[in-house]
């Protein structure tokens, strides 16, 4: 299982750009959970997005790299596996 954690600073400005990247890669996103740390429209507000991904490693790496080119965005991937379990697209 591939998991991506995305930290978004200046959420109001960055969210549209992040959403565009996620939409382009929607076919490899199995689960998405977004958490806003501050419930406001303050430009300093930040948030987290947790993704469960299911797709080719090349696509996952490309999406992570693209997100990391955005200002005020940090994305990290983690691969977790249990014996006998696999990703089912």
NORURUR-V411307 format. One record per run of one state. SS is the DSSP state (alpha for helix, beta for strand, coil for the rest). FROM is the first residue (numbers start at 1). TO is the last residue. If there is no record, write none. Layout:
ss-><SS:SS>
from-><FROM:FROM>
to-><TO:TO>
This chain:
ss-><coil:beta:coil:alpha:coil:alpha:beta:coil:beta:coil:alpha:coil:beta:coil>
from-><1:2:9:11:25:26:29:37:47:54:57:69:73:80>
to-><1:8:10:24:25:28:36:46:53:56:68:72:79:89>
